[in-house]
Amino acid sequence: MRTCYIQLRDMKMAYRRAGSGKALLLLHGNGESKDIFAEYQEAYFADYDTIAPDSRCHGESVFDPCPLTIEGLSDDIAEFCRAAGIEEAFLIGYSDGANIALHLAKRAPHIFKRIALISPNVLVSGFKPATLLAMRFQRFFWRAAGLAGLDVRRRLMLLELMLNDIGLSGEDLASTGVPVLLLHAERDVIKKSHFEDIALSIPGCRAVMIEGTDHYSILKDAGAVNELRGFLPR
């Protein structure tokens, strides 16, 4: 698939678009890119018009040394949809992409008619203690190393993004007005109780644990894909 670019207010955003049918936006996780959705676009959801962008500072989109926030990244996606003429779509967000999707459920329910979340977290405290400790150690290491360069700055920015709450309250989640599906892994890096809290906060949200998966393997698990296809109208 060919990478395309679209000019936003202060950046060029890279994306890939494939298939035909109902529009389906695919949002990747922290430190990843649109590449993780290649099989979604080429096989699993080839009967949809799939659009997979690279978030700011990810993949082939522009690197911006300013601090990242989930809310800011959701602003980029909302602007991307306006620039690309996407007036109505379904949405699948994975990890940080799911966190962005939660913001979009609040700010753009007129665009996103159904939202599927794969392993989201609203609070930093939602991470399991060992995962949180490892991320904090990485941040300390990169700061202490005192190395310069864009790659180091990028690594620190991405860690900071995960080590901050995403900026949505329980009231924000309770105001979600579109159907939401939440999938999480049996061996996720996020606490099961946190997923349950998110699902309980969103009216009508259905939460499904995908057995035999972890935070990284769930995306391409056949059971997860079947749940997603069952949730999204054809």
VOBA-1610 file (N, C-alpha, C; in pm, whole numbers, padded with zeros to 5 digits, always signed):
BEGIN
Met+00083-00119+00000Met+00000+00000+00000Met+00088+00125+00000Arg+00043+00224-00072Arg+00118+00348-00084Arg+00088+00441+00034Thr+00192+00505+00085Thr+00174+00606+00189Thr+00134+00739+00125Cys+00030+00800+00178Cys-00015+00931+00133Cys+00008+01031+00247Tyr+00002+01158+00213Tyr+00020+01264+00312Tyr-00091+01368+00298Ile-00130+01425+00410Ile-00229+01531+00408Ile-00179+01644+00497Gln-00194+01766+00449Gln-00144+01882+00523Gln-00246+01924+00628Leu-00204+01924+00753Leu-00285+01977+00860Leu-00234+02117+00896Arg-00286+02172+01001Arg-00252+02309+01038Arg-00101+02330+01053Asp-00034+02238+01122Asp+00108+02258+01149Asp+00191+02133+01122Met+00139+02042+01043Met+00215+01920+01014Met+00158+01848+00893Lys+00239+01761+00835Lys+00190+01668+00735Lys+00169+01534+00802Met+00049+01479+00789Met+00019+01350+00849Met+00022+01241+00743Ala+00097+01135+00771Ala+00105+01022+00680Ala-00009+00925+00707Tyr-00059+00860+00603Tyr-00165+00760+00620Tyr-00169+00666+00502Arg-00236+00554+00521Arg-00263+00460+00413Arg-00412+00433+00408Arg-00465+00427+00288Arg-00608+00404+00270Arg-00627+00290+00173Ala-00717+00197+00206Ala-00737+00079+00121Ala-00880+00029+00136Gly-00924-00047+00037Gly-01055-00111+00042Gly-01167-00019+00000Ser-01288-00069+00015Ser-01407+00008-00019Ser-01520-00035+00072Gly-01619+00051+00086Gly-01730+00023+00176Gly-01741+00130+00282Lys-01789+00094+00399Lys-01802+00191+00509Lys-01664+00230+00559Ala-01648+00357+00594Ala-01518+00407+00639Ala-01484+00352+00778Leu-01359+00311+00796Leu-01311+00255+00922Leu-01174+00314+00951Leu-01165+00394+01056Leu-01040+00457+01096Leu-00967+00366+01194Leu-00836+00351+01176Leu-00754+00261+01257Leu-00643+00341+01324Leu-00639+00342+01457Leu-00542+00422+01531Leu-00445+00332+01608His-00317+00347+01580His-00213+00264+01640His-00177+00311+01780Gly-00088+00234+01845Gly-00048+00263+01982Gly+00081+00343+01992Asn+00128+00360+02114Asn+00245+00440+02146Asn+00371+00381+02083Gly+00445+00464+02009Gly+00570+00421+01948Gly+00553+00334+01825Glu+00429+00317+01780Glu+00403+00230+01664Glu+00369+00316+01542Ser+00311+00253+01443Ser+00274+00325+01321Ser+00158+00254+01254Lys+00115+00307+01143Lys+00009+00248+01063Lys+00043+00107+01017Asp+00172+00071+01017Asp+00215-00061+00970Asp+00149-00175+01048Ile+00114-00151+01175Ile+00057-00260+01255Ile-00080-00302+01203Phe-00141-00218+01120Phe-00274-00248+01067Phe-00271-00301+00924Ala-00155-00343+00875Ala-00145-00390+00737Ala-00242-00506+00710Glu-00248-00603+00801Glu-00338-00716+00780Glu-00485-00675+00794Tyr-00512-00579+00878Tyr-00649-00528+00888Tyr-00693-00469+00754Gln-00603-00395+00690Gln-00639-00328+00566Gln-00639-00423+00446Glu-00549-00520+00448Glu-00535-00608+00333Glu-00622-00733+00341Ala-00663-00771+00464Ala-00735-00897+00478Ala-00856-00887+00571Tyr-00834-00861+00698Tyr-00942-00871+00797Tyr-01059-00777+00768Phe-01028-00655+00723Phe-01133-00555+00698Phe-01122-00497+00558Ala-01088-00585+00462Ala-01072-00540+00324Ala-01204-00496+00263Asp-01316-00535+00324Asp-01447-00493+00274Asp-01493-00362+00336Tyr-01403-00291+00401Tyr-01427-00156+00452Tyr-01330-00060+00383Asp-01364+00067+00386Asp-01273+00172+00341Asp-01186+00206+00462Thr-01071+00139+00475Thr-00987+00155+00593Thr-00888+00269+00576Ile-00873+00347+00681Ile-00781+00461+00682Ile-00694+00448+00807Ala-00563+00434+00787Ala-00470+00417+00900Ala-00367+00528+00899Pro-00383+00630+00985Pro-00286+00739+00991Pro-00172+00710+01089Asp-00062+00782+01070Asp+00047+00785+01168Asp+00025+00906+01257Ser+00016+00885+01387Ser+00003+00997+01480Ser+00126+01088+01473Arg+00109+01211+01519Arg+00222+01305+01528Arg+00340+01239+01601Cys+00459+01256+01545Cys+00583+01200+01602Cys+00591+01049+01590His+00507+00989+01509His+00508+00845+01488His+00519+00815+01338Gly+00577+00699+01308Gly+00582+00653+01169Gly+00641+00756+01076Glu+00569+00784+00968Glu+00617+00878+00867Glu+00559+01018+00882Ser+00484+01041+00990Ser+00436+01176+01017Ser+00550+01260+01076Val+00533+01390+01073Val+00639+01481+01115Val+00673+01464+01263Phe+00801+01479+01295Phe+00844+01482+01434Phe+00833+01624+01485Asp+00765+01641+01597Asp+00748+01772+01660Asp+00798+01760+01803Pro+00903+01836+01840Pro+00961+01820+01974Pro+00876+01874+02088Cys+00759+01930+02058Cys+00671+01978+02164Cys+00613+01858+02241Pro+00581+01876+02369Pro+00523+01766+02447Pro+00395+01712+02385Leu+00377+01582+02393Leu+00258+01517+02339Leu+00155+01496+02449Thr+00028+01506+02413Thr-00081+01467+02502Thr-00181+01387+02420Ile-00255+01302+02487Ile-00358+01225+02417Ile-00465+01319+02360Glu-00498+01422+02437Glu-00597+01519+02387Glu-00547+01589+02261Gly-00419+01628+02261Gly-00361+01692+02143Gly-00360+01599+02023Leu-00328+01472+02043Leu-00328+01375+01934Leu-00470+01354+01881Ser-00568+01361+01969Ser-00707+01349+01923Ser-00748+01472+01841Asp-00694+01589+01876Asp-00718+01709+01795Asp-00665+01688+01653Asp-00546+01628+01643Asp-00488+01600+01511Asp-00578+01509+01430Ile-00632+01404+01493Ile-00716+01310+01419Ile-00847+01375+01376Ala-00904+01458+01462Ala-01026+01530+01424Ala-00999+01621+01305Glu-00883+01689+01306Glu-00847+01776+01195Glu-00820+01694+01069Phe-00755+01579+01087Phe-00730+01489+00974Phe-00861+01449+00906Cys-00961+01414+00986Cys-01090+01374+00929Cys-01154+01487+00849Arg-01145+01609+00902Arg-01199+01723+00828Arg-01125+01742+00696Ala-00991+01734+00701Ala-00910+01757+00581Ala-00930+01647+00477Ala-00954+01524+00524Ala-00971+01410+00433Ala-01116+01392+00390Gly-01206+01476+00439Gly-01346+01466+00402Gly-01417+01345+00461Ile-01370+01298+00577Ile-01433+01184+00644Ile-01545+01238+00733Glu-01668+01220+00690Glu-01782+01275+00762Glu-01847+01175+00857Glu-01825+01046+00831Glu-01882+00942+00916Glu-01795+00817+00905Ala-01762+00757+01018Ala-01673+00641+01016Ala-01691+00559+01142Phe-01649+00433+01135Phe-01628+00352+01253Phe-01483+00370+01294Leu-01451+00331+01417Leu-01317+00355+01469Leu-01270+00237+01552Ile-01149+00192+01523Ile-01080+00094+01607Ile-00953+00160+01657Gly-00937+00167+01789Gly-00817+00223+01848Gly-00748+00120+01935Tyr-00617+00109+01920Tyr-00539+00011+01996Tyr-00443+00082+02092Ser-00448+00045+02220Ser-00357+00098+02322Ser-00371+00250+02328Asp-00265+00328+02303Asp-00280+00473+02304Asp-00380+00518+02197Gly-00392+00442+02090Gly-00494+00473+01989Gly-00634+00460+02045Ala-00652+00367+02139Ala-00782+00354+02207Ala-00806+00472+02300Asn-00698+00522+02361Asn-00712+00640+02447Asn-00750+00763+02365Ile-00688+00776+02247Ile-00727+00883+02155Ile-00874+00867+02116Ala-00915+00743+02091Ala-01054+00715+02053Ala-01152+00759+02161Leu-01114+00743+02289Leu-01201+00787+02398Leu-01223+00939+02394His-01118+01012+02361His-01134+01157+02346His-01223+01189+02226Leu-01206+01115+02117Leu-01287+01140+01998Leu-01434+01105+02021Ala-01460+01009+02108Ala-01599+00977+02142Ala-01667+01096+02207Lys-01589+01174+02280Lys-01642+01293+02347Lys-01656+01410+02250Arg-01552+01430+02167Arg-01547+01551+02086Arg-01610+01536+01947Ala-01621+01415+01895Ala-01670+01399+01758Ala-01766+01281+01742Pro-01868+01271+01827Pro-01963+01159+01812Pro-02043+01168+01682His-02046+01287+01619His-02115+01303+01491His-02039+01233+01379Ile-01910+01207+01399Ile-01830+01137+01298Ile-01823+00988+01329Phe-01792+00955+01453Phe-01762+00815+01486Phe-01886+00747+01545Lys-01947+00663+01464Lys-02076+00603+01499Lys-02062+00479+01585Arg-01950+00411+01577Arg-01918+00297+01664Arg-01770+00299+01692Ile-01732+00275+01817Ile-01591+00282+01855Ile-01551+00154+01927Ala-01446+00091+01877Ala-01391-00029+01940Ala-01258+00007+02005Leu-01246-00023+02133Leu-01125+00005+02210Leu-01052-00126+02236Ile-00924-00130+02205Ile-00842-00247+02236Ile-00737-00205+02338Ser-00752-00256+02460Ser-00657-00230+02570Ser-00632-00081+02597Pro-00736-00006+02630Pro-00717+00135+02666Pro-00681+00149+02814Asn-00632+00266+02851Asn-00621+00300+02993Asn-00643+00450+03010Val-00724+00487+03105Val-00755+00628+03131Val-00657+00687+03231Leu-00615+00606+03327Leu-00527+00652+03434Leu-00394+00577+03430Val-00286+00646+03466Val-00156+00580+03477Val-00163+00466+03578Ser-00239+00486+03682Ser-00253+00383+03786Ser-00322+00258+03735Gly-00376+00265+03611Gly-00438+00147+03553Gly-00336+00042+03510Phe-00211+00083+03492Phe-00106-00013+03456Phe-00076-00104+03575Lys-00038-00227+03544Lys+00008-00317+03649Lys+00139-00262+03707Pro+00163-00284+03837Pro+00281-00225+03902Pro+00413-00254+03832Ala+00434-00375+03785Ala+00561-00408+03721Ala+00581-00330+03592Thr+00474-00313+03516Thr+00481-00236+03392Thr+00511-00090+03421Leu+00443-00035+03520Leu+00462+00105+03556Leu+00605+00129+03605Leu+00656+00037+03685Leu+00794+00048+03734Leu+00893+00046+03619Ala+00870-00042+03522Ala+00961-00052+03407Ala+00961+00076+03325Met+00844+00136+03304Met+00837+00260+03227Met+00906+00374+03300Arg+00888+00380+03431Arg+00954+00486+03508Arg+01105+00468+03509Phe+01151+00343+03512Phe+01295+00317+03505Phe+01350+00360+03371Gln+01278+00330+03262Gln+01323+00372+03130Gln+01334+00524+03122Arg+01236+00593+03176Arg+01241+00739+03174Arg+01363+00789+03251Phe+01386+00731+03369Phe+01502+00771+03449Phe+01631+00745+03373Phe+01641+00629+03307Phe+01763+00592+03234Phe+01791+00691+03122Trp+01688+00721+03043Trp+01711+00811+02929Trp+01743+00952+02976Arg+01684+00996+03085Arg+01718+01128+03139Arg+01861+01129+03194Ala+01895+01025+03269Ala+02026+01019+03333Ala+02138+01002+03231Ala+02108+00937+03119Ala+02210+00914+03018Ala+02261+01045+02960Gly+02174+01146+02960Gly+02216+01277+02914Gly+02251+01282+02767Leu+02198+01189+02690Leu+02227+01185+02547Leu+02143+01289+02472Ala+02197+01337+02363Ala+02126+01435+02282Ala+02072+01368+02156Gly+01997+01442+02080Gly+01948+01391+01952Gly+01798+01371+01953Leu+01742+01371+01833Leu+01597+01360+01818Leu+01543+01227+01866Asp+01620+01118+01848Asp+01569+00988+01888Asp+01550+00980+02039Val+01645+01034+02115Val+01634+01034+02260Val+01516+01120+02303Arg+01502+01238+02245Arg+01390+01326+02278Arg+01257+01258+02246Arg+01254+01187+02136Arg+01131+01117+02098Arg+01098+01008+02198Arg+01198+00930+02239Arg+01175+00823+02336Arg+01119+00879+02467Leu+01176+00989+02511Leu+01130+01050+02636Leu+00988+01104+02621Met+00957+01164+02507Met+00823+01215+02483Met+00719+01104+02487Leu+00753+00992+02426Leu+00659+00879+02421Leu+00639+00818+02559Leu+00746+00811+02638Leu+00733+00762+02775Leu+00646+00856+02859Glu+00669+00986+02845Glu+00589+01084+02920Glu+00442+01072+02883Leu+00414+01043+02757Leu+00275+01028+02713Leu+00207+00914+02788Met+00279+00805+02812Met+00222+00691+02884Met+00218+00712+03035Leu+00304+00804+03084Leu+00314+00824+03228Leu+00231+00942+03277Asn+00130+00977+03198Asn+00034+01081+03238Asn-00107+01030+03212Asp-00201+01068+03300Asp-00341+01035+03276Asp-00385+01100+03145Ile-00486+01044+03081Ile-00522+01092+02947Ile-00612+01215+02949Gly-00662+01255+03066Gly-00737+01379+03074Gly-00886+01366+03056Leu-00941+01250+03087Leu-01086+01229+03083Leu-01134+01187+03221Ser-01243+01245+03265Ser-01301+01211+03395Ser-01407+01103+03380Gly-01454+01053+03493Gly-01564+00957+03490Gly-01688+01017+03426Glu-01708+01145+03450Glu-01823+01214+03390Glu-01809+01221+03239Asp-01687+01242+03190Asp-01663+01243+03046Asp-01699+01108+02985Leu-01654+01001+03049Leu-01684+00867+02998Leu-01833+00840+03002Ala-01898+00886+03108Ala-02042+00863+03123Ala-02124+00935+03018Ser-02066+01040+02957Ser-02138+01117+02855Ser-02120+01060+02715Thr-02044+00951+02703Thr-02023+00889+02571Thr-02157+00847+02513Gly-02185+00893+02392Gly-02317+00869+02334Gly-02319+00778+02215Val-02209+00703+02193Val-02205+00609+02080Val-02176+00469+02133Pro-02214+00364+02058Pro-02184+00228+02102Pro-02034+00204+02112Val-01992+00139+02221Val-01850+00114+02244Val-01829-00032+02281Leu-01727-00092+02218Leu-01681-00227+02253Leu-01541-00214+02310Leu-01515-00282+02421Leu-01382-00280+02482Leu-01326-00422+02485Leu-01215-00442+02417Leu-01146-00571+02420Leu-01018-00556+02501His-00987-00658+02581His-00860-00656+02654His-00804-00797+02661Ala-00674-00804+02681Ala-00603-00932+02679Ala-00607-01001+02814Glu-00601-01133+02810Glu-00598-01211+02934Glu-00473-01176+03016Arg-00361-01155+02948Arg-00235-01121+03016Arg-00192-00979+02974Asp-00276-00885+03002Asp-00250-00747+02959Asp-00154-00678+03055Val-00098-00565+03011Val-00012-00484+03099Val-00097-00390+03184Ile-00225-00387+03158Ile-00319-00304+03231Ile-00406-00393+03318Lys-00441-00344+03435Lys-00520-00423+03530Lys-00659-00454+03474Lys-00705-00575+03498Lys-00840-00613+03458Lys-00944-00523+03524Ser-00920-00486+03649Ser-01014-00401+03722Ser-01026-00263+03656His-00918-00217+03593His-00923-00086+03526His-01010-00094+03401Phe-00997-00203+03326Phe-01085-00221+03211Phe-01231-00225+03256Glu-01255-00295+03364Glu-01392-00306+03415Glu-01447-00169+03456Asp-01361-00087+03517Asp-01403+00047+03558Asp-01438+00132+03436Ile-01356+00123+03332Ile-01383+00199+03210Ile-01516+00155+03149Ala-01535+00024+03137Ala-01657-00029+03076Ala-01781+00010+03155Leu-01771+00007+03287Leu-01885+00044+03371Leu-01917+00194+03360Ser-01816+00275+03328Ser-01837+00419+03319Ser-01903+00461+03188Ile-01890+00377+03084Ile-01943+00411+02952Ile-02078+00342+02934Pro-02184+00418+02912Pro-02318+00356+02899Pro-02322+00251+02789Gly-02368+00131+02827Gly-02387+00024+02729Gly-02260-00041+02678Cys-02144-00004+02734Cys-02018-00060+02685Cys-02009-00209+02717Arg-01968-00287+02619Arg-01948-00431+02637Arg-01798-00458+02644Ala-01754-00523+02751Ala-01613-00557+02767Ala-01592-00706+02747Val-01491-00741+02669Val-01463-00881+02638Val-01314-00908+02660Met-01283-01008+02741Met-01145-01050+02757Met-01112-01156+02651Ile-01004-01136+02580Ile-00962-01230+02476Ile-00860-01326+02537Glu-00902-01449+02557Glu-00819-01548+02624Glu-00695-01582+02542Gly-00587-01615+02615Gly-00464-01660+02551Gly-00383-01550+02485Thr-00417-01422+02511Thr-00344-01312+02447Thr-00278-01224+02552Asp-00182-01143+02506Asp-00124-01039+02588Asp-00147-00905+02519His-00092-00799+02574His-00117-00665+02522His-00074-00650+02377Tyr+00022-00732+02334Tyr+00079-00716+02201Tyr+00018-00814+02099Ser-00019-00933+02145Ser-00071-01032+02051Ser-00221-01017+02025Ile-00292-00944+02110Ile-00438-00935+02097Ile-00481-00876+01963Leu-00402-00785+01909Leu-00443-00711+01790Leu-00470-00805+01672Lys-00391-00912+01659Lys-00406-01000+01544Lys-00468-01135+01581Asp-00520-01144+01702Asp-00583-01269+01745Asp-00716-01288+01673Ala-00741-01412+01628Ala-00863-01440+01552Ala-00988-01410+01633Gly-00985-01440+01763Gly-01100-01412+01848Gly-01129-01263+01858Ala-01023-01183+01868Ala-01040-01038+01875Ala-01096-00984+01744Val-01041-01032+01634Val-01090-00987+01502Val-01236-01024+01483Asn-01275-01143+01526Asn-01416-01184+01515Asn-01507-01094+01598Glu-01462-01058+01718Glu-01540-00967+01802Glu-01556-00831+01734Leu-01449-00782+01675Leu-01453-00653+01606Leu-01548-00657+01487Arg-01539-00763+01409Arg-01626-00773+01292Arg-01772-00787+01331Gly-01797-00855+01441Gly-01934-00868+01487Gly-01992-00738+01539Phe-01904-00649+01585Phe-01947-00521+01641Phe-01973-00416+01533Leu-01896-00423+01423Leu-01905-00321+01321Leu-02000-00364+01209Pro-02103-00284+01179Pro-02197-00318+01071Pro-02126-00325+00937Arg-02175-00408+00850Arg-02117-00422+00716Arg-02180-00322+00621
//
